[in-house]
């Protein structure tokens, strides 16, 4: 497992600490792993769609130049 160091604004740190103190997560690392996992899961389809559109636009530009 890779360790990543991040700096968070004080307000966000307070919210993270509150979730841990309330028992929602065992520690800050678990909360952050869960949050990143959910962000990626939620945005995966949108990102794939955007990349596909960019690829299609690029291909259309190349095809137009060749004609």
N, CA, C and O atoms as a DFTB+ gen file, in Angstrom:
268 C
 N C O
     1  1       0.852      -1.175       0.000
     2  2       0.000       0.000       0.000
     3  2       0.894       1.233       0.000
     4  3       1.914       1.266       0.688
     5  1       0.515       2.235      -0.764
     6  2       1.277       3.471      -0.850
     7  2       0.709       4.503       0.135
     8  3      -0.503       4.588       0.330
     9  1       1.589       5.271       0.740
    10  2       1.185       6.341       1.643
    11  2       1.250       7.658       0.888
    12  3       2.233       7.954       0.210
    13  1       0.187       8.443       1.017
    14  2       0.112       9.759       0.376
    15  2      -0.118      10.800       1.465
    16  3      -1.029      10.663       2.280
    17  1       0.696      11.820       1.474
    18  2       0.564      12.893       2.461
    19  2      -0.263      14.023       1.844
    20  3       0.035      14.487       0.743
    21  1      -1.297      14.461       2.555
    22  2      -2.136      15.567       2.076
    23  2      -2.317      16.599       3.178
    24  3      -2.307      16.275       4.365
    25  1      -2.480      17.842       2.761
    26  2      -2.799      18.925       3.697
    27  2      -4.272      19.264       3.522
    28  3      -4.764      19.401       2.402
    29  1      -4.961      19.397       4.640
    30  2      -6.391      19.696       4.609
    31  2      -6.677      20.989       5.353
    32  3      -6.004      21.313       6.331
    33  1      -7.688      21.732       4.882
    34  2      -8.093      22.932       5.616
    35  2      -8.634      22.536       6.998
    36  3      -9.180      21.447       7.172
    37  1      -8.476      23.418       7.951
    38  2      -8.870      23.164       9.344
    39  2     -10.324      22.703       9.452
    40  3     -10.629      21.787      10.216
    41  1     -11.218      23.331       8.693
    42  2     -12.638      22.971       8.757
    43  2     -12.851      21.521       8.328
    44  3     -13.645      20.802       8.935
    45  1     -12.156      21.101       7.301
    46  2     -12.272      19.720       6.830
    47  2     -11.679      18.748       7.843
    48  3     -12.231      17.671       8.067
    49  1     -10.563      19.121       8.454
    50  2      -9.951      18.290       9.495
    51  2     -10.935      18.096      10.643
    52  3     -11.077      16.989      11.162
    53  1     -11.604      19.155      11.035
    54  2     -12.580      19.079      12.125
    55  2     -13.703      18.113      11.773
    56  3     -14.122      17.316      12.612
    57  1     -14.191      18.179      10.541
    58  2     -15.265      17.276      10.123
    59  2     -14.793      15.831      10.116
    60  3     -15.515      14.939      10.562
    61  1     -13.587      15.594       9.616
    62  2     -13.024      14.247       9.606
    63  2     -12.916      13.729      11.036
    64  3     -13.333      12.608      11.329
    65  1     -12.364      14.535      11.912
    66  2     -12.228      14.137      13.320
    67  2     -13.578      13.827      13.947
    68  3     -13.697      12.881      14.726
    69  1     -14.593      14.611      13.619
    70  2     -15.932      14.370      14.171
    71  2     -16.501      13.030      13.711
    72  3     -17.128      12.320      14.498
    73  1     -16.287      12.681      12.451
    74  2     -16.773      11.385      11.960
    75  2     -16.070      10.237      12.670
    76  3     -16.695       9.229      12.999
    77  1     -14.792      10.387      12.903
    78  2     -14.034       9.335      13.597
    79  2     -14.491       9.250      15.053
    80  3     -14.740       8.154      15.556
    81  1     -14.604      10.385      15.732
    82  2     -15.044      10.395      17.139
    83  2     -16.448       9.833      17.302
    84  3     -16.763       9.220      18.322
    85  1     -17.303      10.047      16.280
    86  2     -18.678       9.546      16.339
    87  2     -18.761       8.049      16.064
    88  3     -19.818       7.441      16.231
    89  1     -17.650       7.457      15.643
    90  2     -17.626       6.023      15.407
    91  2     -17.975       5.587      13.998
    92  3     -18.081       4.392      13.725
    93  1     -18.154       6.548      13.097
    94  2     -18.464       6.203      11.705
    95  2     -17.284       5.522      11.034
    96  3     -17.476       4.671      10.165
    97  1     -16.055       5.885      11.426
    98  2     -14.830       5.318      10.865
    99  2     -13.865       5.040      11.999
   100  3     -13.903       5.705      13.035
   101  1     -12.987       4.042      11.801
   102  2     -12.035       3.697      12.853
   103  2     -10.927       4.733      12.973
   104  3     -10.404       4.967      14.062
   105  1     -10.567       5.355      11.846
   106  2      -9.534       6.394      11.866
   107  2      -9.645       7.258      10.613
   108  3     -10.456       6.995       9.725
   109  1      -8.815       8.291      10.564
   110  2      -8.850       9.236       9.438
   111  2      -8.527       8.541       8.112
   112  3      -9.127       8.853       7.083
   113  1      -7.586       7.609       8.138
   114  2      -7.187       6.914       6.913
   115  2      -8.364       6.138       6.313
   116  3      -8.559       6.143       5.098
   117  1      -9.138       5.481       7.159
   118  2     -10.291       4.736       6.654
   119  2     -11.299       5.675       6.000
   120  3     -11.835       5.370       4.935
   121  1     -11.558       6.812       6.636
   122  2     -12.486       7.790       6.069
   123  2     -11.998       8.275       4.712
   124  3     -12.777       8.343       3.761
   125  1     -10.720       8.613       4.614
   126  2     -10.184       9.126       3.352
   127  2     -10.183       8.068       2.265
   128  3     -10.485       8.375       1.112
   129  1      -9.847       6.821       2.607
   130  2      -9.905       5.741       1.616
   131  2     -11.329       5.559       1.107
   132  3     -11.550       5.402      -0.094
   133  1     -12.284       5.581       2.015
   134  2     -13.693       5.424       1.637
   135  2     -14.147       6.581       0.758
   136  3     -14.831       6.371      -0.244
   137  1     -13.770       7.794       1.127
   138  2     -14.169       8.973       0.355
   139  2     -13.589       8.923      -1.059
   140  3     -14.289       9.224      -2.026
   141  1     -12.324       8.547      -1.185
   142  2     -11.702       8.452      -2.507
   143  2     -12.335       7.350      -3.342
   144  3     -12.568       7.520      -4.538
   145  1     -12.607       6.235      -2.712
   146  2     -13.249       5.130      -3.415
   147  2     -14.608       5.560      -3.958
   148  3     -14.925       5.296      -5.118
   149  1     -15.400       6.211      -3.137
   150  2     -16.725       6.674      -3.554
   151  2     -16.629       7.739      -4.642
   152  3     -17.426       7.731      -5.580
   153  1     -15.679       8.646      -4.534
   154  2     -15.489       9.668      -5.566
   155  2     -15.171       9.020      -6.905
   156  3     -15.760       9.372      -7.927
   157  1     -14.240       8.073      -6.897
   158  2     -13.853       7.402      -8.137
   159  2     -15.020       6.599      -8.696
   160  3     -15.283       6.649      -9.898
   161  1     -15.718       5.863      -7.846
   162  2     -16.869       5.078      -8.298
   163  2     -17.937       5.979      -8.913
   164  3     -18.502       5.660      -9.959
   165  1     -18.201       7.083      -8.268
   166  2     -19.236       8.003      -8.724
   167  2     -18.858       8.692     -10.038
   168  3     -19.720       8.925     -10.886
   169  1     -17.588       9.012     -10.206
   170  2     -17.159       9.784     -11.372
   171  2     -16.588       8.956     -12.518
   172  3     -16.311       9.498     -13.588
   173  1     -16.408       7.664     -12.315
   174  2     -15.792       6.804     -13.332
   175  2     -16.522       6.906     -14.675
   176  3     -15.878       7.105     -15.706
   177  1     -17.835       6.775     -14.683
   178  2     -18.602       6.810     -15.924
   179  2     -18.484       8.176     -16.604
   180  3     -18.303       8.251     -17.819
   181  1     -18.587       9.256     -15.821
   182  2     -18.463      10.598     -16.391
   183  2     -17.086      10.828     -17.006
   184  3     -16.976      11.415     -18.083
   185  1     -16.036      10.367     -16.327
   186  2     -14.681      10.529     -16.844
   187  2     -14.479       9.715     -18.115
   188  3     -13.878      10.203     -19.072
   189  1     -14.971       8.484     -18.137
   190  2     -14.841       7.651     -19.328
   191  2     -15.564       8.292     -20.505
   192  3     -15.049       8.299     -21.623
   193  1     -16.751       8.828     -20.258
   194  2     -17.522       9.483     -21.309
   195  2     -16.784      10.709     -21.835
   196  3     -16.735      10.934     -23.045
   197  1     -16.217      11.493     -20.942
   198  2     -15.472      12.684     -21.360
   199  2     -14.259      12.317     -22.202
   200  3     -14.001      12.945     -23.229
   201  1     -13.513      11.301     -21.772
   202  2     -12.339      10.871     -22.533
   203  2     -12.742      10.348     -23.910
   204  3     -12.049      10.597     -24.897
   205  1     -13.858       9.626     -23.977
   206  2     -14.326       9.115     -25.270
   207  2     -14.698      10.270     -26.194
   208  3     -14.360      10.248     -27.378
   209  1     -15.388      11.278     -25.666
   210  2     -15.760      12.439     -26.478
   211  2     -14.518      13.168     -26.977
   212  3     -14.462      13.585     -28.134
   213  1     -13.524      13.323     -26.109
   214  2     -12.283      13.982     -26.520
   215  2     -11.589      13.187     -27.622
   216  3     -11.071      13.772     -28.573
   217  1     -11.575      11.868     -27.504
   218  2     -10.964      11.024     -28.534
   219  2     -11.705      11.161     -29.857
   220  3     -11.076      11.251     -30.911
   221  1     -13.021      11.177     -29.813
   222  2     -13.820      11.301     -31.036
   223  2     -13.583      12.657     -31.681
   224  3     -13.402      12.746     -32.895
   225  1     -13.582      13.719     -30.871
   226  2     -13.321      15.062     -31.423
   227  2     -11.950      15.123     -32.067
   228  3     -11.801      15.709     -33.139
   229  1     -10.940      14.530     -31.434
   230  2      -9.591      14.512     -31.992
   231  2      -9.581      13.761     -33.318
   232  3      -8.984      14.223     -34.290
   233  1     -10.242      12.602     -33.362
   234  2     -10.274      11.796     -34.585
   235  2     -10.983      12.538     -35.706
   236  3     -10.555      12.470     -36.858
   237  1     -12.047      13.236     -35.390
   238  2     -12.766      13.998     -36.414
   239  2     -11.906      15.132     -36.964
   240  3     -11.941      15.411     -38.163
   241  1     -11.136      15.785     -36.100
   242  2     -10.247      16.854     -36.559
   243  2      -9.169      16.296     -37.478
   244  3      -8.858      16.900     -38.505
   245  1      -8.604      15.168     -37.125
   246  2      -7.558      14.539     -37.950
   247  2      -8.141      14.127     -39.292
   248  3      -7.510      14.320     -40.331
   249  1      -9.338      13.563     -39.277
   250  2      -9.989      13.122     -40.521
   251  2     -10.276      14.314     -41.422
   252  3     -10.096      14.228     -42.637
   253  1     -10.725      15.432     -40.838
   254  2     -11.031      16.637     -41.592
   255  2      -9.759      17.198     -42.248
   256  3      -9.801      17.647     -43.394
   257  1      -8.651      17.173     -41.539
   258  2      -7.381      17.654     -42.080
   259  2      -6.907      16.807     -43.243
   260  3      -6.320      17.330     -44.190
   261  1      -7.155      15.492     -43.188
   262  2      -6.700      14.575     -44.223
   263  2      -7.507      14.668     -45.499
   264  3      -7.044      14.236     -46.555
   265  1      -8.686      15.216     -45.424
   266  2      -9.550      15.270     -46.618
   267  2      -9.274      16.451     -47.479
   268  3      -9.920      16.626     -48.512
